[in-house]
Amino acid sequence: MNGRDRKTLSKILVTGAAGFIGSTLVDRLLQEPSHEVVGMDCFTDYYDPALKRANLLSINSDRFTLVDRDIAGVDLAEIVDQVDVIYHLAGQPGVRRSWGTEFETYVDQNIVATQLLLEASRQAKKLTRFIYASSSSVYGDAERYPTNEVDRPAPISPYGVSKLAAEHLVSLYARNFGLPAISLRFFTVYGPRQRPDMAFRRFIVDTINSIPITVYGDGTQIREYTHVNDIVRALELAQKADIEPGTVINLSGGSSISLNEVISVLERLLGQSISVNRVAKVAGDVFRTGGSTEVARLLLGWSPEIPIDLGLQSEIDWVRQSGIASS
């Protein structure tokens, strides 16, 4: 591709580009010939970095550049000044690890890193959209379901606190500096490339290997599970939608289901009985999540399309094809 052609491209920065959602988004963006993608990932050891690098192996495009660095360790102004859109997906995940001495990591990766990126983005000349990946964890045990974006956030884990703090920063920069920034609240994302610590991937791998699965609590907890392909579709729509800076939007799966019901679906799809080892509920795990998607429908033209059985089948197929269960 020559220099003249590159000038016509829309340049997009994706932080957390090697992660579960980030790598899926990068793949999707590169399907559009008018997109050039800069992926940034520092490959932390939250889980095996080799698994994250494997997420990028399928990319074969001269329109993709990987910056293998931490947000705090690069010249953000130089990078951001060249991009039209920023997807900020990088961050430290996980409710259970966010307690105690590891909280400092959540402050650095979720709050400080977001502030650094926002500050650099203030001076960006081409930027038309900054999209922050927030979380349903900001709601905690919500006052009502489905939960609306205007309902009071009350996180019950340090992780949720860090995501809400970063979300507030996004809104502050939008309000004070006119930064075209919005926040999308993801509700329990699953599907191919899911992190190894997440429930569905653990359940599928363990069941295929005839190992009892571990469930925290009694399994009656309810979630709005959202397939990664639905999330990525919303991220794409948010790039060009006419949205007021500072807006917050739920991206929620569309159907509530308990963990015990999910296990029954997996037994049917896998054709195996699942043995369950139940352990104590973890501090910070909410009993229920479920978000209204009316704002997403109105502003993005988005609603979830992938039902839980088809979504789980896609993850089962990926686990089997990747050889994860036998490694």
Secondary structure as GFF3:
##gff-version 3
##sequence-region A 1 327
A	DSSP	alpha_helix	3	6	.	.	.	ID=ss1
A	DSSP	beta_strand	10	15	.	.	.	ID=ss2
A	DSSP	alpha_helix	20	30	.	.	.	ID=ss3
A	DSSP	beta_strand	35	40	.	.	.	ID=ss4
A	DSSP	alpha_helix	49	55	.	.	.	ID=ss5
A	DSSP	beta_strand	64	67	.	.	.	ID=ss6
A	DSSP	three_ten_helix	71	73	.	.	.	ID=ss7
A	DSSP	alpha_helix	76	80	.	.	.	ID=ss8
A	DSSP	beta_strand	85	88	.	.	.	ID=ss9
A	DSSP	three_ten_helix	96	98	.	.	.	ID=ss10
A	DSSP	three_ten_helix	100	102	.	.	.	ID=ss11
A	DSSP	alpha_helix	103	106	.	.	.	ID=ss12
A	DSSP	pi_helix	107	112	.	.	.	ID=ss13
A	DSSP	alpha_helix	113	121	.	.	.	ID=ss14
A	DSSP	beta_strand	129	135	.	.	.	ID=ss15
A	DSSP	three_ten_helix	136	139	.	.	.	ID=ss16
A	DSSP	alpha_helix	158	177	.	.	.	ID=ss17
A	DSSP	beta_strand	181	186	.	.	.	ID=ss18
A	DSSP	beta_strand	189	190	.	.	.	ID=ss19
A	DSSP	alpha_helix	199	208	.	.	.	ID=ss20
A	DSSP	beta_strand	213	216	.	.	.	ID=ss21
A	DSSP	beta_strand	222	224	.	.	.	ID=ss22
A	DSSP	beta_strand	226	227	.	.	.	ID=ss23
A	DSSP	alpha_helix	228	240	.	.	.	ID=ss24
A	DSSP	beta_strand	248	251	.	.	.	ID=ss25
A	DSSP	beta_strand	256	258	.	.	.	ID=ss26
A	DSSP	alpha_helix	259	270	.	.	.	ID=ss27
A	DSSP	beta_strand	276	279	.	.	.	ID=ss28
A	DSSP	alpha_helix	294	300	.	.	.	ID=ss29
A	DSSP	alpha_helix	308	322	.	.	.	ID=ss30
A	DSSP	three_ten_helix	324	326	.	.	.	ID=ss31
###
